[in-house]
C-alpha cells in the first residue's frame, strides 16, 4: 500500500504520468482542491487542472517549493520527500499538460492511498 498518483487527459483517455509516493506533489494538488472548496478526504478525487495551475506547478517545481510554507506533506502511506527524485518527471509532465490544455483537452490529477 502507498500513495499512487496519475495524471491523464480525459479526452484521450490515456494516463500520461504516474508517480509513486510523491507526497509534496499530492499536498500541492490537495491545496488546489481545498482552495476550490473541496471538503472530502483527498483520496480518489479527480482534480481538473487549469493552465494557471500548471504554470504555478512548473514554477514551484523549479524553485523547490512544492511544499509551500506548510512543510512536507506527510501521511502513513505517503513516504518521504521525493521532490528531487521526481523533478525532471514533474517538468516533463508540465510540458505535456500545457500541450494538452492548449489543444482544448482536460488534464486530470488523481490519487489513491
C-alpha positions as CSV (number, residue, x, y, z in Angstrom):
1,X,0.0,0.0,0.0
2,X,1.0,3.5,-0.5
3,X,0.3,6.8,-2.3
4,X,-0.2,6.2,-6.0
5,X,-0.8,9.1,-8.3
6,X,-1.5,9.7,-12.0
7,X,-2.4,12.4,-14.5
8,X,-4.3,11.9,-17.7
9,X,-6.1,13.6,-20.5
10,X,-9.8,12.8,-20.2
11,X,-10.4,13.3,-24.0
12,X,-7.6,10.9,-24.9
13,X,-8.4,8.5,-22.1
14,X,-4.7,7.7,-21.6
15,X,-2.6,8.1,-18.5
16,X,0.4,10.2,-19.2
17,X,2.2,10.3,-16.0
18,X,2.4,8.2,-12.8
19,X,4.1,8.8,-9.5
20,X,4.6,6.6,-6.6
21,X,4.9,8.2,-3.2
22,X,5.5,11.9,-4.3
23,X,3.8,13.4,-1.2
24,X,4.6,17.0,-1.7
25,X,3.0,16.9,-5.2
26,X,0.0,15.3,-3.6
27,X,-0.1,18.1,-0.9
28,X,0.3,20.7,-3.7
29,X,-2.7,19.2,-5.5
30,X,-4.7,19.0,-2.3
31,X,-4.2,22.7,-1.7
32,X,-5.8,23.4,-5.1
33,X,-8.7,21.1,-4.2
34,X,-9.2,22.8,-0.8
35,X,-8.9,26.3,-2.4
36,X,-11.7,25.3,-4.8
37,X,-14.0,24.3,-1.9
38,X,-13.2,20.6,-1.7
39,X,-14.0,19.2,1.8
40,X,-13.9,15.5,1.4
41,X,-10.8,13.4,2.1
42,X,-8.5,14.0,-0.9
43,X,-8.3,10.3,-2.0
44,X,-9.7,9.0,-5.3
45,X,-10.8,12.5,-6.2
46,X,-10.3,13.7,-9.8
47,X,-8.9,17.2,-9.9
48,X,-9.1,19.1,-13.2
49,X,-6.1,21.3,-13.7
50,X,-6.1,24.7,-15.4
51,X,-3.3,26.4,-17.4
52,X,-2.7,28.6,-14.4
53,X,-2.3,25.5,-12.1
54,X,0.3,24.1,-14.5
55,X,2.2,27.4,-14.7
56,X,2.3,27.6,-10.9
57,X,3.3,23.9,-10.6
58,X,6.2,24.5,-13.0
59,X,7.4,27.5,-11.0
60,X,7.1,25.6,-7.7
61,X,9.0,22.5,-9.1
62,X,11.8,24.7,-10.5
63,X,12.1,26.6,-7.2
64,X,11.8,23.6,-5.0
65,X,8.7,25.0,-3.3
66,X,6.1,22.2,-3.8
67,X,5.5,22.1,-0.1
68,X,4.7,25.8,0.1
69,X,5.0,27.3,3.6
70,X,3.4,24.2,5.2
71,X,6.4,21.9,5.3
72,X,6.5,18.4,3.8
73,X,3.2,16.6,3.2
74,X,3.1,13.6,5.5
75,X,0.9,10.5,5.8
76,X,1.2,6.9,6.8
77,X,1.2,5.7,3.2
78,X,2.9,8.7,1.6
79,X,6.6,8.1,2.0
80,X,9.1,10.9,2.5
81,X,10.0,14.0,0.4
82,X,10.8,12.9,-3.1
83,X,10.8,16.3,-4.9
84,X,14.4,16.0,-6.2
85,X,13.8,12.4,-7.4
86,X,10.7,13.5,-9.4
87,X,11.8,17.0,-10.5
88,X,12.6,16.1,-14.1
89,X,9.5,14.0,-14.5
90,X,7.4,16.8,-13.0
91,X,8.7,19.3,-15.6
92,X,8.1,16.8,-18.4
93,X,4.5,16.5,-17.0
94,X,4.1,20.3,-17.1
95,X,5.2,20.3,-20.8
96,X,2.7,17.6,-21.6
97,X,-0.1,19.2,-19.7
98,X,0.4,22.6,-21.3
99,X,0.2,20.9,-24.7
100,X,-3.0,19.1,-23.8
101,X,-4.6,22.2,-22.4
102,X,-3.5,24.2,-25.5
103,X,-5.3,21.6,-27.6
104,X,-8.5,22.0,-25.6
105,X,-8.2,18.8,-23.6
106,X,-8.9,18.4,-19.8
107,X,-5.9,17.4,-17.7
108,X,-6.8,15.4,-14.6
109,X,-4.8,14.5,-11.5
110,X,-6.0,11.5,-9.4
111,X,-4.6,9.6,-6.5
112,X,-5.3,6.8,-4.1
113,X,-3.8,5.6,-0.9
